[in-house]
Amino acid sequence: MGRKTLAPAELQGPDFVGATPPDMAAQEVRVRQTLDQQESHVRTVAAQLGYQLPADCIDPDLIQRDIAANMRRSVEACLEVGRGLGVLKVACGHGNFLARLDVLGLDRYVAARFIQAATKFSNVPSTAHLTKAIGNQTKLFEMLVLDDGQLEELELTGQTGELKLDDISTMSVKELR
């Protein structure tokens, strides 16, 4: 009994295997055109949204770092707004604060949350790590349920109960609740 002859195996590999230099050049041109189109699209969207690309670059890693920095600044800005509102409330005298909030376009309950956050987080010795971990205004407001001792413990040791400082930045608002 003899063996049957098998058909030769089909060669498979990258697109350039067996390609001639002109084919390879054409493929490179297509890849460059695709990358140029992607860059053009990213720049168009950035211009439409009024977003200044970091270092005028479309690198997703740089854009992500820029967003993270802006989020940290927004939490710090929320705390600064709360501090300012707290001082404004005292400076206005009784009955005049709500009129000032109307001028600012702020709801009184939102203003109260800003003031509450500023008051609570001003009691923590150093909130730099904490505000970095919190990341956004909604998480900041969710952290208001913690008492001063828990906030201080979180800042000093990185953990309070089951809540870890490192986990806060990756948690959703729902998980944080």
N, C-alpha and C positions, 0 to 999 in steps of 0.2 A: 504494500500500500504506500503510494507516494503522497507527498504533501501537495496541496493545491498552492499554486502561485498566487500571492496576494498583490493587490494593486499597490503601486508606490504610495507612500504616505504624502499627504498634502503638507507643504511647508507653510508654517504660520509664523508670524513674527511682527515686529513693528512695521509701520507703513513704509519706512525708508528702506527696508530690506529689499534688495533687487531694484531699487529705484535708481534712476540715472541722475547725475548732477542737476540737469535742468528740472527734473521732477522734484528733487529735493528743494531746489530754489523756489519753485512754485508753491510747494507746501509751506515753506518758511514765510513767503509773502502772505499766504492765507492766514497763518497764525498771527503774524504781525498786524494784519488788517483787523482781525478779531479783537486783539488786545487794544488797538487804537480805538475801535468802536466802543469797547467797554470803558476805556478811559474817557472818551468823549461823552458817553452817556452819564457817567458818574459826575463829571464836571458840569454837565447841563443840569442835572438834578440839584447839585450843590448850589448852582447859580439861581435856580428857580426858588429854592428854599432860603436863599440868603445865607448859606453856610460857608464860612471861610475854611477851606481845607487846611489841615495842619501842615505846615511847611510846603504848601501848594502841592501836596502829594495825595495820591488816591490809595495809598497802602492801607488796607483794612485795619492792620494793627495800630497804626498811628491814629486813625479815626476813632478806633475803640478807646485808646488811651485818652484822646481829647474829650470824648464823651464822659469817661469816668472822672476826669478832672473837672469838667463842667458840673457833673452831678455832685461832687464834693463841694464845689463852690456854691451850688444851689442850696445845699443843707446849711452851709455857713451863712449864706445870704438870708435864709429863713430865720436863723437864730438872730441875725442882726436886725431883721425886720421886726421880730418879736421884741427885742430890746428897745428899739426905737418906739414901737407902739406902746410899750409899757411906760416909757418916759413921757410920751405924748399924752397918754391918758392922765397922768398926774399933772402935767403942765397945763392941760386944758381947763382943769377945774370941773366941778360937778355939772353934768348936763350938756357939755360941749363936745365930748369925745365922739359921739355918734355922728355928729355933723362932719367932723374931720374924717371919719371913716367913709362917709358918703362921698366926700371929695376925692378920697383915695380909691374909691370903688371897691372897698373891702366890706364883706359881710361881717357883722359883729361877732358871729360865732367863729368864723375863720380867724379874725383878729384875736379872739380869746385863745384859740389854739396856738397861734404864733407866740403870744405872750406867755402862755403856759409852758411851751417848749423852751423858750428863752430862759424863763425862771428856773425850770427844772434842770436844764443842762448847764446853767451858770453855777450850780452848786457842785458840779463835778470838778475836781481839781484841774484836770487836763482832758479836754474833750477831743483832742486831735485824732486819736485812734478811733474813738467812738463815732465821730461824725464821718470819718472815712468809711467805716464799716456800714453805717446807716445808709448812705448813698442817695436817698431821695426824701422829699418832703413827706410823702405818705408813710414811709417807714419811720421817719422822725416822729410823726404824730402817734404812731402805734407804740413807740417806745415810752410814751408818757405814762403808761400804766405801771412802769417800774418805779419803785420808791428810790429815794436818794441813796440809800445803802446799797441797793442792787446796782445802781448805775456806777457808784464808786467802785464796787467789787468788780464789775465788768471792765471798767477802765484799768484797774490796777492788776487784776489777775487774768483778765481775758475770759472770765466765765462767771456766771451767776446761776446757780441751780443747773438746769439742763441747757440753758442758753449760752452759747459760746460766741465770743466776739468774731472769730473767723467765720462762723456760720451765718451771721447776720447779713453779710454782703451777698451771699448766694441764695438766701431765703427769699421767697416771694412774700408779698404783704400778707397774703392769706396764711402762709406758714408761720409768719411772725406773730400774727394774732393768736 
